[in-house]
Amino acid sequence: MIALWSLFAPRRQLHCFALLDDAGICRELRQSNEAPAGGHWVQVDGICLSWLDRPLPPGALVAPVVGQPERRRALAA
């Protein structure tokens, strides 16, 4: 029964990341819940093994999500 419930449990979505070197060449691809630490990791829209040892194609990068600025309360006079 627990196995059945696990099918319907919400799962964290995996994101795709590419490690770029100083010249902008893709050196590693990874899927994880959050950006890996260390190095120049960028979020990409998917993983394609043909990107390794080459520059990323122009449409591969995911635009960073810009959130709404926090509303500040007015200070009492």
C-alpha positions as CSV (number, residue, x, y, z in Angstrom):
1,M,0.0,0.0,0.0
2,I,2.9,2.4,0.8
3,A,4.3,1.8,-2.7
4,L,0.9,2.9,-4.2
5,W,0.9,6.1,-2.2
6,S,4.5,6.9,-3.3
7,L,3.3,7.0,-6.9
8,F,1.0,9.9,-6.1
9,A,3.3,11.8,-3.7
10,P,4.7,15.1,-5.0
11,R,8.3,14.9,-6.1
12,R,10.8,17.7,-6.4
13,Q,11.5,18.6,-10.0
14,L,15.1,18.0,-11.2
15,H,16.8,20.8,-13.0
16,C,19.5,20.4,-15.6
17,F,22.9,22.1,-15.2
18,A,26.0,22.5,-17.3
19,L,29.5,23.2,-16.1
20,L,31.3,25.7,-18.2
21,D,35.0,26.4,-18.2
22,D,36.7,29.8,-18.7
23,A,36.3,29.6,-22.4
24,G,32.6,28.8,-22.2
25,I,33.0,25.1,-23.2
26,C,30.7,22.6,-21.6
27,R,32.7,20.2,-19.4
28,E,30.0,18.4,-17.4
29,L,26.2,17.9,-17.4
30,R,24.2,17.2,-14.2
31,Q,20.6,16.9,-13.0
32,S,19.8,18.0,-9.4
33,N,17.3,19.8,-7.3
34,E,19.6,22.8,-6.8
35,A,22.6,24.2,-8.5
36,P,25.8,22.3,-7.8
37,A,28.4,24.1,-5.7
38,G,31.8,25.2,-7.1
39,G,32.6,26.0,-10.6
40,H,30.6,27.9,-13.2
41,W,27.3,26.0,-13.4
42,V,24.5,27.4,-15.5
43,Q,20.9,26.1,-15.8
44,V,20.0,24.6,-19.2
45,D,16.7,23.5,-20.6
46,G,17.8,19.9,-21.0
47,I,20.7,17.6,-21.3
48,C,22.3,16.8,-24.6
49,L,25.5,14.8,-24.7
50,S,26.6,16.4,-27.9
51,W,27.1,19.7,-25.9
52,L,30.2,18.1,-24.1
53,D,33.5,19.7,-25.2
54,R,31.6,22.4,-27.2
55,P,30.1,25.8,-26.5
56,L,26.4,25.6,-25.5
57,P,23.9,26.4,-28.3
58,P,22.3,29.9,-27.9
59,G,18.8,28.5,-26.9
60,A,20.1,26.1,-24.2
61,L,20.4,28.5,-21.3
62,V,17.4,29.0,-19.0
63,A,16.7,32.6,-18.2
64,P,16.9,33.2,-14.5
65,V,13.6,33.5,-12.7
66,V,13.1,37.1,-11.5
67,G,10.8,37.2,-8.5
68,Q,8.5,40.0,-7.4
69,P,10.2,42.5,-5.1
70,E,9.1,42.3,-1.5
71,R,6.5,44.8,-0.5
72,R,7.7,47.1,2.3
73,R,5.4,48.3,5.0
74,A,5.0,52.0,5.4
75,L,6.6,53.2,8.6
76,A,4.4,54.7,11.2
77,A,5.0,58.4,11.8
